[in-house]
Amino acid sequence: MHPQETLFGIIILRPTSQGKQAVSDLFTNFLASFKLDDVVNKVLIVEYNNITIRWDCV
C-alpha cells in the first residue's frame, strides 16, 4: 500500500503477557540487541527468546 522508499520496515512484537510494560520491556530488549540500520526493509517478529527476520519482505 505504501511505496517501499517511504517504509522503514515492520516490527511485530509478541510479548509473553499482555500489558504496556510487557510490550515496553520486549521492545527495549530488542533495541538493546539490534541496530535499526541493520533491519531496514525487513519484517521482524520479536518474541521473548527469539527474533525472526524475514529478509526483503517489505
PDBQT receptor file of N, H, CA, C and O in Angstrom, charges set to zero:
ATOM      1  N   MET A   1       0.802  -1.181   0.000  1.00  0.00    +0.000 N 
ATOM      2  CA  MET A   1       0.000   0.000   0.000  1.00  0.00    +0.000 C 
ATOM      3  C   MET A   1       0.857   1.260   0.000  1.00  0.00    +0.000 C 
ATOM      4  O   MET A   1       0.440   2.296  -0.518  1.00  0.00    +0.000 OA
ATOM      5  N   HIS A   2       2.060   1.176   0.582  1.00  0.00    +0.000 N 
ATOM      6  H   HIS A   2       2.399   0.334   1.003  1.00  0.00    +0.000 HD
ATOM      7  CA  HIS A   2       2.943   2.331   0.636  1.00  0.00    +0.000 C 
ATOM      8  C   HIS A   2       4.138   2.075  -0.263  1.00  0.00    +0.000 C 
ATOM      9  O   HIS A   2       4.598   0.938  -0.369  1.00  0.00    +0.000 OA
ATOM     10  N   PRO A   3       4.650   3.117  -0.916  1.00  0.00    +0.000 N 
ATOM     11  CA  PRO A   3       5.878   2.931  -1.686  1.00  0.00    +0.000 C 
ATOM     12  C   PRO A   3       7.002   2.471  -0.769  1.00  0.00    +0.000 C 
ATOM     13  O   PRO A   3       7.113   2.936   0.365  1.00  0.00    +0.000 OA
ATOM     14  N   GLN A   4       7.829   1.564  -1.254  1.00  0.00    +0.000 N 
ATOM     15  H   GLN A   4       7.739   1.186  -2.176  1.00  0.00    +0.000 HD
ATOM     16  CA  GLN A   4       8.873   0.978  -0.422  1.00  0.00    +0.000 C 
ATOM     17  C   GLN A   4       9.816   2.031   0.144  1.00  0.00    +0.000 C 
ATOM     18  O   GLN A   4      10.302   1.868   1.264  1.00  0.00    +0.000 OA
ATOM     19  N   GLU A   5      10.088   3.094  -0.583  1.00  0.00    +0.000 N 
ATOM     20  H   GLU A   5       9.694   3.226  -1.492  1.00  0.00    +0.000 HD
ATOM     21  CA  GLU A   5      11.026   4.105  -0.087  1.00  0.00    +0.000 C 
ATOM     22  C   GLU A   5      10.462   4.909   1.086  1.00  0.00    +0.000 C 
ATOM     23  O   GLU A   5      11.209   5.627   1.751  1.00  0.00    +0.000 OA
ATOM     24  N   THR A   6       9.159   4.800   1.349  1.00  0.00    +0.000 N 
ATOM     25  H   THR A   6       8.552   4.217   0.809  1.00  0.00    +0.000 HD
ATOM     26  CA  THR A   6       8.573   5.517   2.487  1.00  0.00    +0.000 C 
ATOM     27  C   THR A   6       8.427   4.621   3.714  1.00  0.00    +0.000 C 
ATOM     28  O   THR A   6       7.987   5.083   4.767  1.00  0.00    +0.000 OA
ATOM     29  N   LEU A   7       8.786   3.363   3.590  1.00  0.00    +0.000 N 
ATOM     30  H   LEU A   7       9.143   2.988   2.735  1.00  0.00    +0.000 HD
ATOM     31  CA  LEU A   7       8.613   2.413   4.688  1.00  0.00    +0.000 C 
ATOM     32  C   LEU A   7       9.977   1.957   5.183  1.00  0.00    +0.000 C 
ATOM     33  O   LEU A   7      10.794   1.468   4.403  1.00  0.00    +0.000 OA
ATOM     34  N   PHE A   8      10.221   2.118   6.473  1.00  0.00    +0.000 N 
ATOM     35  H   PHE A   8       9.557   2.515   7.106  1.00  0.00    +0.000 HD
ATOM     36  CA  PHE A   8      11.499   1.728   7.063  1.00  0.00    +0.000 C 
ATOM     37  C   PHE A   8      11.581   0.221   7.242  1.00  0.00    +0.000 C 
ATOM     38  O   PHE A   8      12.613  -0.385   6.956  1.00  0.00    +0.000 OA
ATOM     39  N   GLY A   9      10.516  -0.377   7.706  1.00  0.00    +0.000 N 
ATOM     40  H   GLY A   9       9.677   0.116   7.938  1.00  0.00    +0.000 HD
ATOM     41  CA  GLY A   9      10.441  -1.806   7.975  1.00  0.00    +0.000 C 
ATOM     42  C   GLY A   9       9.270  -2.060   8.898  1.00  0.00    +0.000 C 
ATOM     43  O   GLY A   9       8.561  -1.134   9.291  1.00  0.00    +0.000 OA
ATOM     44  N   ILE A  10       9.071  -3.318   9.240  1.00  0.00    +0.000 N 
ATOM     45  H   ILE A  10       9.647  -4.070   8.921  1.00  0.00    +0.000 HD
ATOM     46  CA  ILE A  10       7.950  -3.693  10.108  1.00  0.00    +0.000 C 
ATOM     47  C   ILE A  10       8.489  -4.534  11.256  1.00  0.00    +0.000 C 
ATOM     48  O   ILE A  10       9.246  -5.481  11.044  1.00  0.00    +0.000 OA
ATOM     49  N   ILE A  11       8.091  -4.178  12.475  1.00  0.00    +0.000 N 
ATOM     50  H   ILE A  11       7.476  -3.408  12.647  1.00  0.00    +0.000 HD
ATOM     51  CA  ILE A  11       8.471  -4.937  13.661  1.00  0.00    +0.000 C 
ATOM     52  C   ILE A  11       7.180  -5.421  14.325  1.00  0.00    +0.000 C 
ATOM     53  O   ILE A  11       6.344  -4.617  14.737  1.00  0.00    +0.000 OA
ATOM     54  N   ILE A  12       7.034  -6.717  14.419  1.00  0.00    +0.000 N 
ATOM     55  H   ILE A  12       7.713  -7.370  14.084  1.00  0.00    +0.000 HD
ATOM     56  CA  ILE A  12       5.879  -7.322  15.078  1.00  0.00    +0.000 C 
ATOM     57  C   ILE A  12       6.336  -7.806  16.449  1.00  0.00    +0.000 C 
ATOM     58  O   ILE A  12       7.230  -8.646  16.551  1.00  0.00    +0.000 OA
ATOM     59  N   LEU A  13       5.725  -7.275  17.494  1.00  0.00    +0.000 N 
ATOM     60  H   LEU A  13       4.999  -6.593  17.412  1.00  0.00    +0.000 HD
ATOM     61  CA  LEU A  13       6.091  -7.643  18.859  1.00  0.00    +0.000 C 
ATOM     62  C   LEU A  13       5.102  -8.676  19.388  1.00  0.00    +0.000 C 
ATOM     63  O   LEU A  13       3.888  -8.492  19.302  1.00  0.00    +0.000 OA
ATOM     64  N   ARG A  14       5.633  -9.754  19.930  1.00  0.00    +0.000 N 
ATOM     65  H   ARG A  14       6.620  -9.904  20.000  1.00  0.00    +0.000 HD
ATOM     66  CA  ARG A  14       4.812 -10.804  20.530  1.00  0.00    +0.000 C 
ATOM     67  C   ARG A  14       5.268 -11.058  21.966  1.00  0.00    +0.000 C 
ATOM     68  O   ARG A  14       6.015 -12.003  22.221  1.00  0.00    +0.000 OA
ATOM     69  N   PRO A  15       4.826 -10.223  22.898  1.00  0.00    +0.000 N 
ATOM     70  CA  PRO A  15       5.232 -10.418  24.294  1.00  0.00    +0.000 C 
ATOM     71  C   PRO A  15       4.572 -11.664  24.884  1.00  0.00    +0.000 C 
ATOM     72  O   PRO A  15       3.561 -12.154  24.379  1.00  0.00    +0.000 OA
ATOM     73  N   THR A  16       5.168 -12.158  25.960  1.00  0.00    +0.000 N 
ATOM     74  H   THR A  16       5.989 -11.761  26.370  1.00  0.00    +0.000 HD
ATOM     75  CA  THR A  16       4.633 -13.371  26.592  1.00  0.00    +0.000 C 
ATOM     76  C   THR A  16       3.398 -13.084  27.430  1.00  0.00    +0.000 C 
ATOM     77  O   THR A  16       2.636 -13.997  27.748  1.00  0.00    +0.000 OA
ATOM     78  N   SER A  17       3.195 -11.807  27.792  1.00  0.00    +0.000 N 
ATOM     79  H   SER A  17       3.814 -11.066  27.534  1.00  0.00    +0.000 HD
ATOM     80  CA  SER A  17       1.999 -11.437  28.544  1.00  0.00    +0.000 C 
ATOM     81  C   SER A  17       1.454 -10.125  27.981  1.00  0.00    +0.000 C 
ATOM     82  O   SER A  17       2.121  -9.444  27.202  1.00  0.00    +0.000 OA
ATOM     83  N   GLN A  18       0.247  -9.791  28.383  1.00  0.00    +0.000 N 
ATOM     84  H   GLN A  18      -0.295 -10.345  29.015  1.00  0.00    +0.000 HD
ATOM     85  CA  GLN A  18      -0.378  -8.569  27.899  1.00  0.00    +0.000 C 
ATOM     86  C   GLN A  18       0.000  -7.387  28.780  1.00  0.00    +0.000 C 
ATOM     87  O   GLN A  18       0.403  -7.561  29.930  1.00  0.00    +0.000 OA
ATOM     88  N   GLY A  19      -0.132  -6.203  28.239  1.00  0.00    +0.000 N 
ATOM     89  H   GLY A  19      -0.460  -6.062  27.305  1.00  0.00    +0.000 HD
ATOM     90  CA  GLY A  19       0.100  -5.005  29.020  1.00  0.00    +0.000 C 
ATOM     91  C   GLY A  19       1.198  -4.139  28.446  1.00  0.00    +0.000 C 
ATOM     92  O   GLY A  19       2.057  -4.601  27.695  1.00  0.00    +0.000 OA
ATOM     93  N   LYS A  20       1.148  -2.873  28.818  1.00  0.00    +0.000 N 
ATOM     94  H   LYS A  20       0.450  -2.498  29.428  1.00  0.00    +0.000 HD
ATOM     95  CA  LYS A  20       2.117  -1.908  28.322  1.00  0.00    +0.000 C 
ATOM     96  C   LYS A  20       3.540  -2.249  28.752  1.00  0.00    +0.000 C 
ATOM     97  O   LYS A  20       4.478  -2.108  27.968  1.00  0.00    +0.000 OA
ATOM     98  N   GLN A  21       3.699  -2.692  29.981  1.00  0.00    +0.000 N 
ATOM     99  H   GLN A  21       2.936  -2.807  30.618  1.00  0.00    +0.000 HD
ATOM    100  CA  GLN A  21       5.042  -2.983  30.482  1.00  0.00    +0.000 C 
ATOM    101  C   GLN A  21       5.679  -4.143  29.727  1.00  0.00    +0.000 C 
ATOM    102  O   GLN A  21       6.874  -4.102  29.433  1.00  0.00    +0.000 OA
ATOM    103  N   ALA A  22       4.908  -5.173  29.411  1.00  0.00    +0.000 N 
ATOM    104  H   ALA A  22       3.937  -5.207  29.650  1.00  0.00    +0.000 HD
ATOM    105  CA  ALA A  22       5.436  -6.325  28.669  1.00  0.00    +0.000 C 
ATOM    106  C   ALA A  22       5.896  -5.903  27.276  1.00  0.00    +0.000 C 
ATOM    107  O   ALA A  22       6.951  -6.333  26.811  1.00  0.00    +0.000 OA
ATOM    108  N   VAL A  23       5.111  -5.066  26.615  1.00  0.00    +0.000 N 
ATOM    109  H   VAL A  23       4.253  -4.716  26.992  1.00  0.00    +0.000 HD
ATOM    110  CA  VAL A  23       5.477  -4.587  25.280  1.00  0.00    +0.000 C 
ATOM    111  C   VAL A  23       6.705  -3.683  25.372  1.00  0.00    +0.000 C 
ATOM    112  O   VAL A  23       7.625  -3.799  24.562  1.00  0.00    +0.000 OA
ATOM    113  N   SER A  24       6.721  -2.795  26.344  1.00  0.00    +0.000 N 
ATOM    114  H   SER A  24       5.974  -2.701  27.002  1.00  0.00    +0.000 HD
ATOM    115  CA  SER A  24       7.853  -1.891  26.529  1.00  0.00    +0.000 C 
ATOM    116  C   SER A  24       9.138  -2.656  26.811  1.00  0.00    +0.000 C 
ATOM    117  O   SER A  24      10.180  -2.344  26.235  1.00  0.00    +0.000 OA
ATOM    118  N   ASP A  25       9.079  -3.645  27.681  1.00  0.00    +0.000 N 
ATOM    119  H   ASP A  25       8.232  -3.898  28.149  1.00  0.00    +0.000 HD
ATOM    120  CA  ASP A  25      10.259  -4.452  28.009  1.00  0.00    +0.000 C 
ATOM    121  C   ASP A  25      10.778  -5.201  26.779  1.00  0.00    +0.000 C 
ATOM    122  O   ASP A  25      11.983  -5.242  26.531  1.00  0.00    +0.000 OA
ATOM    123  N   LEU A  26       9.869  -5.783  26.025  1.00  0.00    +0.000 N 
ATOM    124  H   LEU A  26       8.890  -5.749  26.226  1.00  0.00    +0.000 HD
ATOM    125  CA  LEU A  26      10.257  -6.538  24.834  1.00  0.00    +0.000 C 
ATOM    126  C   LEU A  26      10.927  -5.616  23.816  1.00  0.00    +0.000 C 
ATOM    127  O   LEU A  26      11.960  -5.965  23.246  1.00  0.00    +0.000 OA
ATOM    128  N   PHE A  27      10.342  -4.451  23.591  1.00  0.00    +0.000 N 
ATOM    129  H   PHE A  27       9.503  -4.168  24.055  1.00  0.00    +0.000 HD
ATOM    130  CA  PHE A  27      10.903  -3.514  22.624  1.00  0.00    +0.000 C 
ATOM    131  C   PHE A  27      12.241  -2.957  23.101  1.00  0.00    +0.000 C 
ATOM    132  O   PHE A  27      13.164  -2.797  22.302  1.00  0.00    +0.000 OA
ATOM    133  N   THR A  28      12.352  -2.663  24.382  1.00  0.00    +0.000 N 
ATOM    134  H   THR A  28      11.602  -2.793  25.031  1.00  0.00    +0.000 HD
ATOM    135  CA  THR A  28      13.617  -2.171  24.940  1.00  0.00    +0.000 C 
ATOM    136  C   THR A  28      14.719  -3.205  24.776  1.00  0.00    +0.000 C 
ATOM    137  O   THR A  28      15.838  -2.858  24.398  1.00  0.00    +0.000 OA
ATOM    138  N   ASN A  29      14.422  -4.469  25.054  1.00  0.00    +0.000 N 
ATOM    139  H   ASN A  29      13.513  -4.751  25.361  1.00  0.00    +0.000 HD
ATOM    140  CA  ASN A  29      15.415  -5.536  24.874  1.00  0.00    +0.000 C 
ATOM    141  C   ASN A  29      15.806  -5.680  23.406  1.00  0.00    +0.000 C 
ATOM    142  O   ASN A  29      16.973  -5.908  23.087  1.00  0.00    +0.000 OA
ATOM    143  N   PHE A  30      14.829  -5.546  22.521  1.00  0.00    +0.000 N 
ATOM    144  H   PHE A  30      13.881  -5.360  22.780  1.00  0.00    +0.000 HD
ATOM    145  CA  PHE A  30      15.120  -5.610  21.087  1.00  0.00    +0.000 C 
ATOM    146  C   PHE A  30      16.068  -4.481  20.684  1.00  0.00    +0.000 C 
ATOM    147  O   PHE A  30      17.063  -4.723  20.001  1.00  0.00    +0.000 OA
ATOM    148  N   LEU A  31      15.766  -3.257  21.101  1.00  0.00    +0.000 N 
ATOM    149  H   LEU A  31      14.957  -3.061  21.655  1.00  0.00    +0.000 HD
ATOM    150  CA  LEU A  31      16.600  -2.114  20.733  1.00  0.00    +0.000 C 
ATOM    151  C   LEU A  31      18.017  -2.237  21.278  1.00  0.00    +0.000 C 
ATOM    152  O   LEU A  31      18.963  -1.743  20.665  1.00  0.00    +0.000 OA
ATOM    153  N   ALA A  32      18.169  -2.890  22.421  1.00  0.00    +0.000 N 
ATOM    154  H   ALA A  32      17.401  -3.292  22.919  1.00  0.00    +0.000 HD
ATOM    155  CA  ALA A  32      19.499  -3.076  23.007  1.00  0.00    +0.000 C 
ATOM    156  C   ALA A  32      20.338  -4.078  22.222  1.00  0.00    +0.000 C 
ATOM    157  O   ALA A  32      21.566  -4.049  22.298  1.00  0.00    +0.000 OA
ATOM    158  N   SER A  33      19.694  -4.956  21.474  1.00  0.00    +0.000 N 
ATOM    159  H   SER A  33      18.697  -4.980  21.411  1.00  0.00    +0.000 HD
ATOM    160  CA  SER A  33      20.428  -6.021  20.793  1.00  0.00    +0.000 C 
ATOM    161  C   SER A  33      20.543  -5.833  19.283  1.00  0.00    +0.000 C 
ATOM    162  O   SER A  33      21.295  -6.565  18.640  1.00  0.00    +0.000 OA
ATOM    163  N   PHE A  34      19.823  -4.879  18.697  1.00  0.00    +0.000 N 
ATOM    164  H   PHE A  34      19.212  -4.285  19.220  1.00  0.00    +0.000 HD
ATOM    165  CA  PHE A  34      19.857  -4.662  17.259  1.00  0.00    +0.000 C 
ATOM    166  C   PHE A  34      20.012  -3.184  16.938  1.00  0.00    +0.000 C 
ATOM    167  O   PHE A  34      19.476  -2.326  17.640  1.00  0.00    +0.000 OA
ATOM    168  N   LYS A  35      20.748  -2.893  15.873  1.00  0.00    +0.000 N 
ATOM    169  H   LYS A  35      21.184  -3.590  15.303  1.00  0.00    +0.000 HD
ATOM    170  CA  LYS A  35      20.796  -1.544  15.331  1.00  0.00    +0.000 C 
ATOM    171  C   LYS A  35      19.695  -1.450  14.276  1.00  0.00    +0.000 C 
ATOM    172  O   LYS A  35      19.590  -2.320  13.412  1.00  0.00    +0.000 OA
ATOM    173  N   LEU A  36      18.893  -0.424  14.340  1.00  0.00    +0.000 N 
ATOM    174  H   LEU A  36      18.979   0.283  15.042  1.00  0.00    +0.000 HD
ATOM    175  CA  LEU A  36      17.784  -0.294  13.396  1.00  0.00    +0.000 C 
ATOM    176  C   LEU A  36      18.263  -0.191  11.955  1.00  0.00    +0.000 C 
ATOM    177  O   LEU A  36      17.536  -0.572  11.038  1.00  0.00    +0.000 OA
ATOM    178  N   ASP A  37      19.469   0.314  11.739  1.00  0.00    +0.000 N 
ATOM    179  H   ASP A  37      20.060   0.623  12.484  1.00  0.00    +0.000 HD
ATOM    180  CA  ASP A  37      20.005   0.380  10.380  1.00  0.00    +0.000 C 
ATOM    181  C   ASP A  37      20.200  -1.002   9.769  1.00  0.00    +0.000 C 
ATOM    182  O   ASP A  37      20.200  -1.144   8.547  1.00  0.00    +0.000 OA
ATOM    183  N   ASP A  38      20.366  -2.025  10.611  1.00  0.00    +0.000 N 
ATOM    184  H   ASP A  38      20.365  -1.910  11.604  1.00  0.00    +0.000 HD
ATOM    185  CA  ASP A  38      20.569  -3.394  10.123  1.00  0.00    +0.000 C 
ATOM    186  C   ASP A  38      19.267  -4.072   9.700  1.00  0.00    +0.000 C 
ATOM    187  O   ASP A  38      19.297  -5.145   9.096  1.00  0.00    +0.000 OA
ATOM    188  N   VAL A  39      18.152  -3.471  10.005  1.00  0.00    +0.000 N 
ATOM    189  H   VAL A  39      18.127  -2.600  10.495  1.00  0.00    +0.000 HD
ATOM    190  CA  VAL A  39      16.877  -4.130   9.722  1.00  0.00    +0.000 C 
ATOM    191  C   VAL A  39      15.994  -3.317   8.773  1.00  0.00    +0.000 C 
ATOM    192  O   VAL A  39      14.776  -3.494   8.743  1.00  0.00    +0.000 OA
ATOM    193  N   VAL A  40      16.616  -2.426   7.999  1.00  0.00    +0.000 N 
ATOM    194  H   VAL A  40      17.606  -2.282   8.023  1.00  0.00    +0.000 HD
ATOM    195  CA  VAL A  40      15.868  -1.623   7.038  1.00  0.00    +0.000 C 
ATOM    196  C   VAL A  40      15.251  -2.536   5.979  1.00  0.00    +0.000 C 
ATOM    197  O   VAL A  40      15.903  -3.450   5.475  1.00  0.00    +0.000 OA
ATOM    198  N   ASN A  41      13.987  -2.275   5.652  1.00  0.00    +0.000 N 
ATOM    199  H   ASN A  41      13.457  -1.533   6.062  1.00  0.00    +0.000 HD
ATOM    200  CA  ASN A  41      13.236  -3.030   4.639  1.00  0.00    +0.000 C 
ATOM    201  C   ASN A  41      13.067  -4.503   4.990  1.00  0.00    +0.000 C 
ATOM    202  O   ASN A  41      12.985  -5.356   4.107  1.00  0.00    +0.000 OA
ATOM    203  N   LYS A  42      13.017  -4.786   6.251  1.00  0.00    +0.000 N 
ATOM    204  H   LYS A  42      13.083  -4.093   6.969  1.00  0.00    +0.000 HD
ATOM    205  CA  LYS A  42      12.824  -6.159   6.718  1.00  0.00    +0.000 C 
ATOM    206  C   LYS A  42      11.548  -6.243   7.548  1.00  0.00    +0.000 C 
ATOM    207  O   LYS A  42      11.043  -5.238   8.047  1.00  0.00    +0.000 OA
ATOM    208  N   VAL A  43      11.051  -7.442   7.681  1.00  0.00    +0.000 N 
ATOM    209  H   VAL A  43      11.462  -8.259   7.276  1.00  0.00    +0.000 HD
ATOM    210  CA  VAL A  43       9.949  -7.719   8.593  1.00  0.00    +0.000 C 
ATOM    211  C   VAL A  43      10.535  -8.552   9.728  1.00  0.00    +0.000 C 
ATOM    212  O   VAL A  43      11.131  -9.603   9.494  1.00  0.00    +0.000 OA
ATOM    213  N   LEU A  44      10.360  -8.075  10.960  1.00  0.00    +0.000 N 
ATOM    214  H   LEU A  44       9.875  -7.222  11.150  1.00  0.00    +0.000 HD
ATOM    215  CA  LEU A  44      10.889  -8.774  12.121  1.00  0.00    +0.000 C 
ATOM    216  C   LEU A  44       9.749  -9.217  13.020  1.00  0.00    +0.000 C 
ATOM    217  O   LEU A  44       8.793  -8.475  13.247  1.00  0.00    +0.000 OA
ATOM    218  N   ILE A  45       9.860 -10.422  13.522  1.00  0.00    +0.000 N 
ATOM    219  H   ILE A  45      10.636 -11.025  13.338  1.00  0.00    +0.000 HD
ATOM    220  CA  ILE A  45       8.928 -10.923  14.530  1.00  0.00    +0.000 C 
ATOM    221  C   ILE A  45       9.746 -11.078  15.802  1.00  0.00    +0.000 C 
ATOM    222  O   ILE A  45      10.629 -11.931  15.887  1.00  0.00    +0.000 OA
ATOM    223  N   VAL A  46       9.441 -10.242  16.790  1.00  0.00    +0.000 N 
ATOM    224  H   VAL A  46       8.723  -9.549  16.721  1.00  0.00    +0.000 HD
ATOM    225  CA  VAL A  46      10.223 -10.185  18.020  1.00  0.00    +0.000 C 
ATOM    226  C   VAL A  46       9.445 -10.869  19.133  1.00  0.00    +0.000 C 
ATOM    227  O   VAL A  46       8.356 -10.432  19.506  1.00  0.00    +0.000 OA
ATOM    228  N   GLU A  47      10.019 -11.950  19.659  1.00  0.00    +0.000 N 
ATOM    229  H   GLU A  47      10.903 -12.305  19.356  1.00  0.00    +0.000 HD
ATOM    230  CA  GLU A  47       9.444 -12.676  20.781  1.00  0.00    +0.000 C 
ATOM    231  C   GLU A  47      10.452 -12.640  21.922  1.00  0.00    +0.000 C 
ATOM    232  O   GLU A  47      11.577 -12.177  21.737  1.00  0.00    +0.000 OA
ATOM    233  N   TYR A  48      10.069 -13.116  23.083  1.00  0.00    +0.000 N 
ATOM    234  H   TYR A  48       9.155 -13.492  23.234  1.00  0.00    +0.000 HD
ATOM    235  CA  TYR A  48      10.913 -13.033  24.271  1.00  0.00    +0.000 C 
ATOM    236  C   TYR A  48      12.279 -13.683  24.061  1.00  0.00    +0.000 C 
ATOM    237  O   TYR A  48      13.296 -13.087  24.417  1.00  0.00    +0.000 OA
ATOM    238  N   ASN A  49      12.329 -14.875  23.500  1.00  0.00    +0.000 N 
ATOM    239  H   ASN A  49      11.503 -15.359  23.211  1.00  0.00    +0.000 HD
ATOM    240  CA  ASN A  49      13.596 -15.598  23.324  1.00  0.00    +0.000 C 
ATOM    241  C   ASN A  49      13.995 -15.786  21.875  1.00  0.00    +0.000 C 
ATOM    242  O   ASN A  49      14.886 -16.580  21.576  1.00  0.00    +0.000 OA
ATOM    243  N   ASN A  50      13.339 -15.059  20.959  1.00  0.00    +0.000 N 
ATOM    244  H   ASN A  50      12.614 -14.414  21.202  1.00  0.00    +0.000 HD
ATOM    245  CA  ASN A  50      13.597 -15.299  19.548  1.00  0.00    +0.000 C 
ATOM    246  C   ASN A  50      13.264 -14.059  18.728  1.00  0.00    +0.000 C 
ATOM    247  O   ASN A  50      12.292 -13.354  18.997  1.00  0.00    +0.000 OA
ATOM    248  N   ILE A  51      14.094 -13.815  17.727  1.00  0.00    +0.000 N 
ATOM    249  H   ILE A  51      14.884 -14.388  17.509  1.00  0.00    +0.000 HD
ATOM    250  CA  ILE A  51      13.802 -12.768  16.752  1.00  0.00    +0.000 C 
ATOM    251  C   ILE A  51      13.928 -13.401  15.377  1.00  0.00    +0.000 C 
ATOM    252  O   ILE A  51      14.994 -13.895  15.008  1.00  0.00    +0.000 OA
ATOM    253  N   THR A  52      12.855 -13.387  14.630  1.00  0.00    +0.000 N 
ATOM    254  H   THR A  52      11.989 -12.986  14.929  1.00  0.00    +0.000 HD
ATOM    255  CA  THR A  52      12.841 -13.923  13.282  1.00  0.00    +0.000 C 
ATOM    256  C   THR A  52      12.902 -12.751  12.310  1.00  0.00    +0.000 C 
ATOM    257  O   THR A  52      12.101 -11.821  12.402  1.00  0.00    +0.000 OA
ATOM    258  N   ILE A  53      13.849 -12.796  11.384  1.00  0.00    +0.000 N 
ATOM    259  H   ILE A  53      14.500 -13.552  11.310  1.00  0.00    +0.000 HD
ATOM    260  CA  ILE A  53      13.993 -11.742  10.389  1.00  0.00    +0.000 C 
ATOM    261  C   ILE A  53      13.596 -12.308   9.039  1.00  0.00    +0.000 C 
ATOM    262  O   ILE A  53      14.194 -13.264   8.546  1.00  0.00    +0.000 OA
ATOM    263  N   ARG A  54      12.581 -11.703   8.456  1.00  0.00    +0.000 N 
ATOM    264  H   ARG A  54      12.095 -10.927   8.857  1.00  0.00    +0.000 HD
ATOM    265  CA  ARG A  54      12.126 -12.071   7.121  1.00  0.00    +0.000 C 
ATOM    266  C   ARG A  54      12.783 -11.101   6.143  1.00  0.00    +0.000 C 
ATOM    267  O   ARG A  54      12.334  -9.965   5.996  1.00  0.00    +0.000 OA
ATOM    268  N   TRP A  55      13.824 -11.538   5.490  1.00  0.00    +0.000 N 
ATOM    269  H   TRP A  55      14.189 -12.461   5.610  1.00  0.00    +0.000 HD
ATOM    270  CA  TRP A  55      14.605 -10.660   4.627  1.00  0.00    +0.000 C 
ATOM    271  C   TRP A  55      13.811 -10.196   3.431  1.00  0.00    +0.000 C 
ATOM    272  O   TRP A  55      13.129 -10.982   2.774  1.00  0.00    +0.000 OA
ATOM    273  N   ASP A  56      13.907  -8.913   3.156  1.00  0.00    +0.000 N 
ATOM    274  H   ASP A  56      14.461  -8.274   3.690  1.00  0.00    +0.000 HD
ATOM    275  CA  ASP A  56      13.360  -8.276   1.955  1.00  0.00    +0.000 C 
ATOM    276  C   ASP A  56      11.890  -8.589   1.702  1.00  0.00    +0.000 C 
ATOM    277  O   ASP A  56      11.473  -8.768   0.558  1.00  0.00    +0.000 OA
ATOM    278  N   CYS A  57      11.121  -8.653   2.760  1.00  0.00    +0.000 N 
ATOM    279  H   CYS A  57      11.459  -8.507   3.690  1.00  0.00    +0.000 HD
ATOM    280  CA  CYS A  57       9.689  -8.900   2.625  1.00  0.00    +0.000 C 
ATOM    281  C   CYS A  57       8.900  -7.605   2.447  1.00  0.00    +0.000 C 
ATOM    282  O   CYS A  57       7.701  -7.633   2.166  1.00  0.00    +0.000 OA
ATOM    283  N   VAL A  58       9.566  -6.495   2.610  1.00  0.00    +0.000 N 
ATOM    284  H   VAL A  58      10.539  -6.472   2.839  1.00  0.00    +0.000 HD
ATOM    285  CA  VAL A  58       8.872  -5.209   2.509  1.00  0.00    +0.000 C 
ATOM    286  C   VAL A  58       9.057  -4.668   1.124  1.00  0.00    +0.000 C 
ATOM    287  O   VAL A  58       8.555  -3.588   0.811  1.00  0.00    +0.000 OA
TER     288      VAL A  58
